[in-house]
Amino acid sequence: MTRLHVGTYARLHGRGLYPLEEQAGGWAVGEPYAEAANASFGLFSARYGLHYLVDEADHHIGILRCREGEWEMVARIETNGAEPCHLALDGEESRLAIAHYGSGSVTLLQLDPTNGLPVAPERVHRNGGRGPDAERQEGPHAHWVGFRDGWLYQTDLGTDQVLAFHVDGERALAEPEIAYAAPAGSAPRFIAFHPARPIAYLVSELASTLTMLDIGHPQLRERGSLSTLPPGFSGRSLGGHVAINATCNRLYVTNRGHDSVAVFALAEDGSPSLLQHVSSEGASPRFMLLAEEERRLFVANEEGGSVAVFDIGDDGRLTASALPIAIPGAVFLFRD
């Protein structure tokens, strides 16, 4: 049976990290682990057997171990920034990068090779600037980080930039290059790298667009951009999360406001084309988890306070397979 964990926001009445388990006849929500509060994103390190979870409200990272469903807080560390919202491990799992929405900064931590805990010194870079949206882009807002081919990339929702840091030890995070200057006011939010090709897919929050970028070490060159919303839609909506399936022929994007998942087919050269919009079965779908071995996609609906379950068809289209599962403030999902 499938077992998931759901991170939640306390401001939306979430009480920590909830276990969600499939049982005969439906889904059961267990008692939350309260010490993992405001876990809006996290990573698992197979090298160390550790989970790294942000605490977005308390400006910390929790380092946890799970044994037979029981959580242990190994360490809590300050991140030297405000509102940590995204994490990335490099290929060797020797470095941990942290994006901070509130301070518009990125922290890079070296990890102890014996236990996976951070060791000094940490490196911090805070971006500067702003965008044309006075409410959302009054300053820099780092939202996503990711390693690729010796570079650390970072989206900045506030300055309409994707930055790239050459990761070479001593000079890491010293001075970034602007890898991509996004359209003014578009607010770059989240990137998914194509697993097999030098391509990146960027979701921009305020523009609700999916942009295909060729990776040029470190420059990202735009090949094309599509709306993630249906033609003719005129309401308020924000781009959310993006995920690519293992065979690299389908891509999924969430729309918060339109409250949908957009399904795109990927051609052999990686070019996307719209295949479907399906209701997210709840308000403000923030995060998706692809569980391809079960041919399912799970969606955390932040404002709706629920997790939606979809079956993935042979053509990649989605069909809701159960009533949304009530979990207040659901914002993040991961497997055991």
Helices and strands as residue ranges (DSSP letters): E 3-8, G 10-12, E 18-23, E 26-29, E 42-45, E 50-55, E 60-67, E 70-78, E 84-89, E 95-100, E 105-111, E 118-126, E 142-148, E 151-156, E 161-166, E 177-181, E 188-193, E 199-204, E 209-216, E 219-227, E 238-244, E 250-256, E 260-266, E 272-279, E 285-291, G 292-294, E 296-301, E 306-312, E 318-320, E 325-326, E 330-335
